[in-house]
């Protein structure tokens, strides 16, 4: 991408509209990205709300049919809800429109700083989001944005190994199973192929940071991953949990919530954080500086941080939320059925938070991933 070298690697992923009705620059300018929209009004405190709010989020990452109508009824704001497939996808769309086209976007923590660097992320007016008080204290001091100056956390979790308890003889407690697997796992494993996760098992196995930009450490992780590649079914970011259900795979590198998608169909699936540790990932809400309907964006963030909304998000997505009263009100039956939702906070916070790698770091990681997949 011309606007930012750090995004150069993702330009190819920034194609046409998603199925969710991605608004074009013209659509954004005619609706949520300008104050000259409808005269619908509502009031939250002393702030009068109305117009259209353009949001972009991942698909199936919010109980849209419940929360969006409730927010619209409460505030008088009309929500235009677009979908993006990946962080790179939404970053490309924002870049193509020079920071415009949306009011509120959902991105992962490492993508907040690049938005700030471009001047595209608005500074949060925290006085308009009283439910920030519902965040766990740790959620206010995340390394990608200490103090929630430009972003508010939406969900968080970690990465580990998801496996079939009925088809493996031992719990896979180390990332080393991918590089040096027992015979029963040979050719029956997958690893995540997204750049930020592809290198993590190799880095953690060597005792390195998941945010390293040291070329020597990256080189060692590449060598480790190339060894592991020969023992895999392949790299898989989307269908790995269905492979577990069918028995085609017995152990997979997985995000915690995605493991639960498999457990819906196969109860003999479990999740473990390897002994070497893992990452703490955070998905966030960012108001764009170009938005002319910031008050509606703040109202939506505040709505999401209500306890009832947090509970609904967690029970719909199978991911943990940094909204304390929301997390603590999740149905105990849901926690029992989907135990990654009950990972203790001290376990989650013991993992290493992901941060922006910087332009040179992103290039280093991307070149490494390209080398691994091409080999």
C-alpha positions, -999 to 999 in steps of 0.1 A, spaced: 0 0 0 14 34 -10 3 52 21 22 31 46 51 7 39 40 -14 69 9 -23 50 26 -31 17 23 -68 22 -15 -67 24 -23 -48 -7 -32 -79 -26 -58 -89 1 -76 -56 -3 -100 -65 -31 -137 -59 -38 -166 -56 -14 -173 -83 12 -206 -101 12 -217 -79 41 -222 -49 19 -190 -29 24 -197 8 18 -177 24 -9 -161 58 -4 -192 74 -20 -216 54 2 -196 64 33 -196 100 23 -234 99 18 -242 81 51 -222 76 83 -190 94 73 -207 128 73 -229 147 96 -252 157 68 -273 126 72 -308 118 84 -324 139 112 -332 109 134 -324 119 169 -319 103 203 -304 114 235 -278 98 258 -271 121 287 -267 155 273 -256 143 238 -281 143 210 -276 114 187 -289 106 152 -278 101 117 -260 69 104 -231 51 120 -209 31 96 -192 2 114 -169 -25 100 -163 -57 119 -155 -94 112 -184 -116 102 -201 -136 129 -182 -116 156 -212 -99 172 -248 -110 178 -259 -84 152 -296 -93 150 -299 -86 187 -275 -58 195 -278 -36 165 -316 -31 167 -314 -26 204 -288 2 200 -308 18 172 -340 18 193 -321 32 223 -303 60 205 -322 68 172 -289 61 153 -291 41 121 -263 15 119 -248 5 85 -229 -27 94 -201 -37 69 -179 -68 71 -142 -73 66 -124 -106 64 -91 -98 80 -72 -70 96 -54 -65 63 -87 -63 45 -100 -34 66 -66 -16 67 -66 -17 29 -101 -3 26 -92 25 50 -60 33 32 -78 33 -2 -102 59 11 -74 79 29 -87 72 63 -124 78 55 -155 57 47 -162 44 82 -170 58 117 -160 28 138 -137 -1 129 -128 -33 147 -91 -42 144 -66 -62 163 -43 -45 188 -11 -44 166 -31 -24 140 -40 4 163 -6 21 162 -4 22 124 -38 39 123 -25 64 149 7 70 129 -14 78 98 -35 102 117 -66 81 110 -74 71 146 -93 96 167 -83 102 203 -111 87 224 -132 111 244 -135 90 274 -160 113 291 -186 100 266 -180 64 274 -188 60 311 -189 22 308 -151 22 304 -154 17 341 -165 -19 333 -132 -28 319 -108 -51 338 -79 -29 351 -55 -49 329 -76 -39 299 -68 -2 305 -30 -7 303 -25 -29 273 8 -23 256 -6 -16 222 -25 14 236 -19 22 273 -48 42 288 -71 34 258 -62 67 242 -71 56 207 -89 22 211 -112 3 234 -108 -35 238 -137 -56 225 -125 -92 230 -93 -110 240 -79 -144 242 -48 -166 235 -35 -192 212 -26 -228 219 -31 -264 208 -66 -278 202 -67 -316 201 -88 -347 202 -88 -362 237 -101 -395 225 -76 -400 197 -43 -390 213 -25 -409 240 -10 -378 258 -20 -342 262 2 -321 238 17 -297 263 46 -283 241 49 -264 208 75 -290 200 49 -315 190 47 -297 156 84 -301 150 90 -334 166 56 -352 168 49 -386 182 40 -412 155 3 -409 161 3 -372 152 25 -375 121 7 -358 92 -24 -352 114 -17 -316 125 -22 -281 112 -6 -248 121 -20 -212 116 -6 -196 85 -13 -159 93 20 -141 96 17 -130 133 9 -166 143 29 -187 119 62 -179 136 50 -180 172 55 -217 179 90 -216 167 98 -183 186 83 -196 218 100 -229 215 133 -211 213 124 -188 242 120 -157 221 93 -129 222 63 -131 200 71 -95 191 107 -99 182 122 -81 153 157 -96 157 167 -111 123 187 -139 140 157 -149 161 134 -148 131 158 -169 112 158 -196 139 120 -195 140 119 -200 102 142 -230 104 120 -245 132 88 -239 112 103 -254 81 111 -285 100 76 -286 114 60 -281 80 71 -316 69 50 -331 97 18 -312 89 -14 -316 69 -8 -280 61 -12 -244 73 -49 -237 80 -66 -206 95 -102 -215 87 -111 -252 85 -88 -266 112 -116 -271 137 -137 -291 112 -106 -313 105 -106 -321 143 -142 -329 142 -138 -354 113 -106 -369 128 -85 -358 98 -65 -338 122 -57 -348 158 -39 -316 170 -40 -281 156 -25 -247 163 -56 -227 172 -72 -196 187 -90 -205 219 -125 -195 207 -121 -213 174 -115 -245 193 -149 -241 208 -165 -241 173 -152 -277 169 -164 -286 204 -200 -277 193 -199 -309 172 -174 -330 189 -172 -330 228 -139 -349 227 -120 -317 218 -99 -298 243 -75 -268 244 -42 -263 261 -17 -234 264 17 -250 258 43 -249 286 64 -224 267 36 -199 269 17 -181 242 3 -147 231 -24 -124 245 -43 -111 215 -68 -82 218 -94 -71 192 -104 -34 196 -128 -7 186 -113 24 169 -131 56 160 -117 71 128 -107 108 129 -126 114 97 -159 105 113 -184 133 116 -206 111 139 -182 105 167 -208 109 194 -227 79 179 -195 59 177 -188 66 214 -224 57 223 -220 24 204 -188 16 223 -205 25 256 -234 2 246 -210 -27 239 -194 -22 273 -227 -27 291 -229 -59 311 -257 -74 290 -239 -66 257 -207 -81 270 -225 -113 280 -242 -115 246 -210 -111 227 -191 -137 248 -219 -163 245 -223 -157 208 -186 -156 198 -172 -181 224 -145 -155 231 -137 -138 264 -145 -101 268 -125 -75 288 -159 -62 301 -158 -75 337 -195 -75 345 -202 -89 311 -177 -117 315 -188 -125 350 -224 -128 339 -219 -155 313 -242 -184 319 -224 -211 340 -238 -237 317 -220 -220 288 -188 -219 307 -190 -256 314 -197 -265 278 -171 -241 264 -143 -240 290 -119 -217 272 -144 -189 282 -134 -198 318 -96 -195 314 -86 -177 346 -76 -140 341 -42 -147 357 -35 -173 331 -45 -151 302 -25 -121 315 6 -144 319 8 -146 281 27 -120 261 6 -92 245 10 -86 208 22 -52 198 29 -34 165 61 -47 149 69 -15 130 75 -11 93 108 -30 92 95 -57 116 64 -64 95 86 -67 64 109 -91 82 80 -113 94 63 -112 60 95 -123 42 99 -151 67 63 -163 62 67 -162 24 99 -182 27 82 -209 48 52 -213 26 72 -213 -6 97 -239 6 
